[in-house]
Amino acid sequence: MIALSRPMVAVALVLSLAACGKKARPLVQADLAASKVTTIGVNAYLWRAALDTISFMPLVQTDSNGGVLVTDWYVNPNSPNERMKLTISVLDQDLRADALRVAASRQIAQNGVWVDAPVQAATVQKLEDIILTKARDLRRSAIGG
């Protein structure tokens, strides 16, 4: 018998729900299922969208029950003198804009030393918008709309 980890069970549950027939059911029930029928402590669509959005960055911490993703420093090959680190928090089981928080740290190389630098507020806002859009698209796909 194969032992399944909690993330594997969560994925299996989501896939089995998505594979259900395309019966017309009220949107309220679909949203309830999306936010409540999950083995993780936060909204599954926001969590998946956050993971997908930062998949190119190395992860140092993931806590699906607490809803926290922390990346390691990432250096864009096109900007080798700059690096970014992100902390993404999914704060609720509902798919809402205020259920997502992104914090970013930025450093630039000066004389061979990494020095803290400001992050533009627009950068964080853009990341939040990308994650929210992906989460909504995932939800639409799952409920057949």
Legacy VTK file of the C-alpha trace (Angstrom):
# vtk DataFile Version 3.0
C-alpha trace
ASCII
DATASET POLYDATA
POINTS 145 float
0.000 0.000 0.000
1.302 3.460 -0.863
1.446 6.061 1.919
0.164 9.455 0.760
1.437 12.723 2.193
-1.007 15.519 3.042
-0.128 17.521 -0.104
-0.674 14.423 -2.267
-4.072 13.859 -0.642
-4.975 17.521 -1.254
-4.041 17.266 -4.918
-5.973 14.018 -5.282
-9.028 15.599 -3.655
-8.910 18.646 -5.922
-8.440 16.477 -9.014
-11.285 14.187 -8.038
-13.587 17.161 -7.490
-12.554 18.650 -10.831
-13.216 15.330 -12.552
-16.824 15.220 -11.376
-19.504 15.478 -14.028
-20.486 18.881 -15.319
-23.816 18.981 -13.545
-25.179 22.461 -13.216
-25.002 23.428 -9.588
-25.450 26.757 -7.922
-22.388 28.978 -7.739
-22.783 29.284 -3.965
-22.296 25.540 -3.512
-19.270 25.542 -5.819
-17.676 28.408 -3.908
-18.413 26.688 -0.616
-16.808 23.529 -1.907
-13.813 25.462 -3.153
-13.127 27.186 0.124
-14.206 24.552 2.653
-13.514 21.139 1.102
-9.767 21.185 1.357
-7.064 19.616 3.472
-5.043 22.821 3.617
-5.845 25.665 5.966
-6.225 28.362 3.323
-7.929 28.965 -0.023
-6.652 26.276 -2.386
-6.925 28.505 -5.471
-4.863 31.306 -3.934
-2.312 28.780 -2.679
-1.941 27.086 -6.086
-1.807 30.428 -7.911
0.891 31.704 -5.550
2.965 28.553 -6.047
2.570 28.765 -9.831
3.475 32.454 -9.910
6.762 32.023 -8.039
7.655 28.578 -9.398
10.862 29.952 -10.942
12.173 31.066 -7.520
13.801 28.737 -4.975
11.514 28.054 -2.000
12.856 27.921 1.559
9.544 27.479 3.384
6.043 26.326 2.508
3.288 25.973 5.065
-0.059 25.184 3.465
-1.876 25.116 6.801
-0.588 28.536 7.790
-0.646 29.809 4.209
2.964 30.998 4.046
5.429 30.743 1.144
8.954 32.093 1.568
11.446 32.195 -1.279
15.195 32.351 -1.135
17.028 35.165 -2.892
16.483 35.083 -6.647
18.821 36.751 -9.125
17.328 37.430 -12.540
19.943 36.478 -15.175
19.093 39.735 -17.001
19.858 41.799 -13.856
22.769 40.057 -12.094
23.344 43.005 -9.720
19.871 42.786 -8.193
18.105 40.083 -6.216
14.632 39.632 -4.710
13.122 37.577 -1.918
9.362 37.125 -1.364
7.054 36.159 1.452
3.516 35.379 0.343
0.763 34.908 2.904
-2.654 33.471 2.117
-4.726 34.655 5.041
-8.163 33.093 4.596
-10.150 30.216 3.111
-12.125 32.586 0.899
-10.950 33.831 -2.489
-10.762 37.559 -1.785
-8.179 40.238 -2.524
-7.637 40.920 1.173
-6.870 37.227 1.763
-3.485 37.658 0.059
-0.419 39.557 1.191
2.924 39.778 -0.611
6.047 41.186 1.018
9.216 41.665 -1.017
12.821 42.377 -0.146
15.321 43.674 -2.677
19.074 43.982 -2.636
21.559 45.399 -5.104
25.232 44.566 -5.434
27.575 47.419 -4.572
31.326 46.763 -4.610
30.740 43.019 -4.263
28.378 43.369 -1.275
24.601 42.952 -1.266
22.922 46.096 0.080
19.235 46.509 0.944
17.309 48.610 -1.557
13.693 49.800 -1.658
11.011 47.803 -3.429
8.521 49.784 -5.456
4.983 49.421 -4.138
3.849 48.803 -7.723
5.999 45.655 -7.832
4.210 44.102 -4.859
0.812 45.216 -6.172
1.547 43.668 -9.584
2.504 40.335 -7.973
-0.696 40.329 -5.914
-2.733 41.094 -9.041
-1.078 38.253 -10.973
-1.757 35.754 -8.160
-5.375 36.878 -7.754
-6.019 36.657 -11.490
-4.556 33.137 -11.634
-6.604 32.068 -8.612
-9.816 33.342 -10.190
-8.968 31.545 -13.439
-8.341 28.301 -11.515
-11.693 28.667 -9.743
-13.504 29.358 -13.029
-11.952 26.256 -14.565
-12.857 24.093 -11.579
-16.519 25.130 -11.473
-16.876 24.880 -15.226
-17.489 28.545 -15.892
LINES 1 146
145 0 1 2 3 4 5 6 7 8 9 10 11 12 13 14 15 16 17 18 19 20 21 22 23 24 25 26 27 28 29 30 31 32 33 34 35 36 37 38 39 40 41 42 43 44 45 46 47 48 49 50 51 52 53 54 55 56 57 58 59 60 61 62 63 64 65 66 67 68 69 70 71 72 73 74 75 76 77 78 79 80 81 82 83 84 85 86 87 88 89 90 91 92 93 94 95 96 97 98 99 100 101 102 103 104 105 106 107 108 109 110 111 112 113 114 115 116 117 118 119 120 121 122 123 124 125 126 127 128 129 130 131 132 133 134 135 136 137 138 139 140 141 142 143 144
